Amino acid sequence: MISLSDNEDDDCDYLKEYSDEEDDDEFISFNIVQRLPVADFDHYDPKIPPVDGADFLRRVQLESEQLPKIKVAGPESISKFIVDNRIQKTLFNDNNDEFIRSVPIFSIDETIILPKLIRQFEIFKKFIEKSKKSIKNELKNDFKIDPNDKDQIEEYCFKKNIEDNRNHYSTLINQLEQEEICRLTQYQYEWLCNDTNQREDLLERCRWIFMLLGAMDPIQSDHIIDLLRKISRQCSRIRNRVEIELSNLFLIETNRSDSKDVFDDRKLREFHHNVLSSLNLIILLIAHYFLQKDLCNCWSDQ
């Protein structure tokens, strides 16, 4: 399994071959760390729900590390960096009904990650449900958001001066009923499709979509399922663009000689990787928790 290196001391060695001698729990952790956004902590209180996808996935990772070690056959190694030209051509395809699979070199071994990912996501949803019941009546009377006021919600979700605190997402979501959760999800989809979006907004948009998926009932109307499918397809198109940009950054970085340019390239690559991992998480959850499995990354049927 090839992945991006997080080791800045060895960034030129951009692609890693994962040995077939690795342990199962290490392989799970490797895939999660490299492909999805993961927080940085070693202990957590299981009574307190995760606040975002990175927090949630770190708990999945820590749980996997507690499992007995077993040996598994490793995937076939790939030693050459390849960009799929067919996928590249879809970058400028405006067909909104198309789901673009991940370029093989960036693909995820879903069979390794999914069981624990889905189980922990179900636990996360229960935390949100419990939190809504216990906190909803305690919300401050002076903080009310009209779910029909799209501009007010956008300002709250993405305003630049908002404090980074654990209550930012739950304060809004705990006010909303299921119909309003779905309406806010529609807003987030429209903002995600907005071509004027700044790239720095993408990570925050992904965090909000993850939280809304956590607050959404698993059984939905055809209209909402169609909305989720649109979100997945849009995420796949953005992901395709990011994968190609990452590929180009790698090729440029290997030819850089100026240390400042290399540093700037690394910062840009790190940002692109964070966006890529967040998009992967949304695509996985829609495909496998909300049962839209035709919208997934698996290449086994190709």
Number of C-alpha atoms within 10 A of each C-alpha: 21 24 19 20 15 13 10 11 8 9 16 16 13 18 18 14 14 17 15 15 11 17 17 20 22 15 23 22 22 18 21 23 19 19 23 24 24 22 16 9 10 9 9 13 7 9 7 10 18 22 18 22 25 20 17 20 24 24 22 22 24 16 14 19 15 9 10 9 13 10 12 13 11 15 13 12 13 14 10 9 13 11 16 13 9 9 17 15 10 16 16 9 11 9 10 10 10 16 21 22 19 21 21 15 19 19 18 24 18 16 9 16 20 16 11 16 23 16 12 17 19 15 16 22 21 15 18 23 16 12 15 20 11 11 13 16 11 9 13 9 7 6 9 11 15 12 18 11 9 15 12 12 18 14 11 16 17 13 10 9 7 11 9 7 8 11 12 14 17 20 18 19 21 21 19 20 14 14 11 15 22 22 17 22 23 18 16 22 21 12 16 20 15 10 8 8 11 8 11 11 14 19 18 15 18 24 19 21 24 21 22 22 22 22 24 20 14 14 10 14 9 9 10 15 17 13 16 24 21 19 23 27 22 22 25 25 25 19 26 23 19 20 23 17 15 21 18 13 17 21 14 13 21 13 10 13 9 9 9 10 13 19 14 12 18 18 12 14 21 15 16 22 22 18 24 26 21 27 29 24 21 22 25 24 22 21 18 18 18 18 14 18 15 11 20 22 23 17 13 5 4 4
